[in-house]
Amino acid sequence: MKFRTLALSFALALGAAAAQAQVAVSDTDGNGTFSIEEMTAAYPDMSAPLFSQIDVDGSGEIDADELQAARENGLIG
């Protein structure tokens, strides 16, 4: 019984750690949003169509909410 509890706890901890692992995107120009260049630095496979899909409001920049939504929807890791 102790082993099962320990094994389950370990598995849950690993799953939580994997869920927390996210790529850090740097706002190099300090404007509070992420350009395609900043996104490409963090996500080398970033394409213009994917960037446009993430940029829901069409501003040409990705804000924190759009970035979080893209992560939650599996568009980026």
C-alpha positions as a printed NumPy array, in Angstrom:
array([[  0.   ,   0.   ,   0.   ],
       [  2.787,   2.43 ,   0.861],
       [  4.507,   1.672,  -2.442],
       [  1.345,   2.394,  -4.448],
       [  0.834,   5.689,  -2.661],
       [  4.453,   6.653,  -3.206],
       [  4.353,   5.62 ,  -6.864],
       [  1.127,   7.554,  -7.449],
       [  2.537,  10.645,  -5.749],
       [  5.678,  10.436,  -7.88 ],
       [  3.672,  10.055, -11.095],
       [  1.477,  13.039, -10.214],
       [  4.535,  15.148,  -9.411],
       [  6.116,  14.297, -12.757],
       [  2.919,  15.18 , -14.586],
       [  2.66 ,  18.499, -12.771],
       [  6.278,  19.333, -13.58 ],
       [  5.729,  18.572, -17.262],
       [  2.619,  20.755, -17.313],
       [  4.565,  23.633, -15.761],
       [  7.424,  23.416, -18.268],
       [  6.925,  26.252, -20.724],
       [  9.201,  27.987, -23.128],
       [ 10.135,  31.467, -21.958],
       [  9.482,  34.218, -24.487],
       [ 11.572,  37.356, -24.043],
       [ 10.082,  40.78 , -24.629],
       [ 13.396,  42.16 , -25.873],
       [ 12.067,  45.608, -26.779],
       [ 10.135,  45.973, -23.515],
       [  6.834,  46.986, -25.085],
       [  4.773,  44.375, -23.202],
       [  3.929,  42.271, -26.247],
       [  5.755,  39.767, -28.446],
       [  6.678,  40.346, -32.08 ],
       [  7.148,  37.579, -34.61 ],
       [ 10.914,  37.954, -34.141],
       [ 10.609,  37.499, -30.372],
       [  8.304,  34.515, -30.824],
       [ 10.614,  32.942, -33.405],
       [ 13.55 ,  33.282, -31.003],
       [ 11.601,  31.211, -28.453],
       [  9.846,  28.932, -30.95 ],
       [ 12.115,  28.293, -33.962],
       [  9.25 ,  26.626, -35.861],
       [  7.093,  29.756, -35.623],
       [  5.655,  30.64 , -39.016],
       [  3.799,  33.725, -40.176],
       [  0.502,  31.792, -40.464],
       [  0.88 ,  30.361, -36.942],
       [  1.764,  33.801, -35.574],
       [ -1.36 ,  35.228, -37.233],
       [ -3.464,  32.439, -35.751],
       [ -2.15 ,  33.218, -32.24 ],
       [ -2.558,  36.996, -32.784],
       [ -6.33 ,  36.839, -32.323],
       [ -6.875,  40.604, -32.284],
       [ -4.778,  41.141, -35.43 ],
       [ -2.556,  43.747, -33.799],
       [  0.652,  42.315, -35.245],
       [  1.857,  41.551, -31.698],
       [  1.04 ,  38.754, -29.273],
       [ -0.013,  39.806, -25.795],
       [  0.15 ,  37.705, -22.627],
       [ -3.465,  36.532, -22.963],
       [ -2.976,  35.425, -26.567],
       [  0.241,  33.627, -25.605],
       [ -1.487,  31.803, -22.744],
       [ -4.427,  30.846, -24.961],
       [ -2.049,  29.476, -27.609],
       [ -0.352,  27.343, -24.96 ],
       [ -3.654,  26.123, -23.538],
       [ -4.934,  25.259, -27.014],
       [ -1.789,  23.329, -27.887],
       [ -0.698,  25.676, -30.675],
       [  2.693,  26.094, -28.986],
       [  4.484,  24.248, -26.182]])
